[in-house]
Amino acid sequence: MNTQFKKGVLELCVLTLLRKKDSYGYDLAEKIASTIEIAEGTLYPLLRKLKLDGLCETYLSERSAGPPRKYYRLTEKGIEMQKAQKKEWKAFSDSVNTLMEEYDDE
């Protein structure tokens, strides 16, 4: 898949997954990679940016085995951003699909 396509939608994917439930970085990477091919290293800078922008926050969760995991959860600002981006994505993808259906010769 085109790298620019992935860059443009990765934030929306992360926000959407975090809106569903709190997650740690590796879990987010696995879920996204199951549908979109991404390098794991691209996710962590995005998570840092989301935190700096106030869209998510982190907390540590103890485990019975191994070190605690850092979980990410959306803030109210993050929820509002996810809603807005989802609306924009839907309008954009609908427009592209309409154009492709109307003008594509295949």
C-alpha positions in Angstrom: 0.0 0.0 0.0 1.1 3.5 -0.8 3.1 5.0 2.1 1.4 8.4 1.9 -2.0 6.7 2.2 -0.9 5.0 5.4 0.6 8.1 6.9 -2.6 10.0 6.3 -4.8 7.4 8.0 -2.6 6.0 10.8 -3.6 8.6 13.4 -7.3 8.0 12.7 -6.7 4.2 13.1 -5.0 4.7 16.5 -7.6 7.1 17.8 -10.4 4.7 16.7 -8.8 1.7 18.5 -8.2 3.8 21.6 -11.7 5.0 21.6 -12.9 1.4 21.7 -10.6 0.5 24.6 -7.3 1.4 26.3 -4.3 -0.4 24.8 -0.6 -0.6 25.0 1.7 0.1 22.1 2.5 -3.4 20.9 -1.2 -4.3 21.0 -2.1 -1.3 18.9 0.7 -2.1 16.4 -0.6 -5.7 16.1 -4.2 -4.7 15.5 -3.3 -2.1 12.9 -0.7 -4.4 11.2 -3.5 -7.1 10.8 -5.2 -4.9 8.3 -2.6 -2.3 7.1 1.1 -3.1 6.6 3.0 -0.8 9.0 6.5 -0.8 10.5 6.1 -1.1 14.3 8.5 1.8 14.8 6.1 4.3 13.1 3.6 3.9 15.8 5.5 5.0 18.8 6.4 8.5 17.5 2.7 9.0 16.7 1.7 7.9 20.2 4.2 10.4 21.7 2.7 13.1 19.4 -0.9 12.2 20.4 0.1 12.5 24.1 1.9 15.8 23.6 -1.1 17.2 21.8 -3.3 16.2 24.7 -5.3 13.6 22.7 -4.3 10.7 24.9 -2.7 10.0 28.2 -0.8 7.1 29.7 -0.8 5.0 32.8 1.1 1.9 34.0 -0.7 -1.4 34.5 0.9 -4.1 36.7 1.0 -7.6 35.4 1.3 -10.9 37.2 4.4 -11.7 35.2 6.9 -9.2 33.7 7.2 -5.5 34.0 4.2 -3.1 34.0 2.8 -2.1 30.7 2.2 1.5 29.6 -1.4 1.9 28.4 -2.8 4.7 26.3 -6.3 6.1 26.7 -8.1 8.9 24.9 -8.8 12.1 26.6 -12.1 14.0 25.9 -10.1 16.1 23.4 -9.0 12.8 21.7 -12.5 11.5 21.5 -13.6 14.7 19.8 -10.7 14.6 17.4 -11.5 10.9 16.5 -15.1 11.9 15.8 -14.0 14.8 13.6 -11.4 12.8 11.7 -13.8 9.9 11.2 -16.4 12.4 9.7 -13.7 13.9 7.4 -12.4 10.5 6.4 -15.9 9.3 5.5 -16.6 12.4 3.3 -13.2 12.1 1.7 -13.3 8.4 0.9 -16.9 8.7 -0.4 -15.8 11.5 -2.7 -12.8 9.5 -4.0 -14.9 6.4 -4.5 -17.5 8.3 -6.4 -14.9 9.8 -8.7 -13.3 6.4 -9.3 -16.7 4.8 -10.1 -17.6 7.6 -12.4 -14.3 7.9 -14.3 -12.5 4.5 -14.0 -12.5 2.5 -17.3 -11.9 -0.9 -15.7 
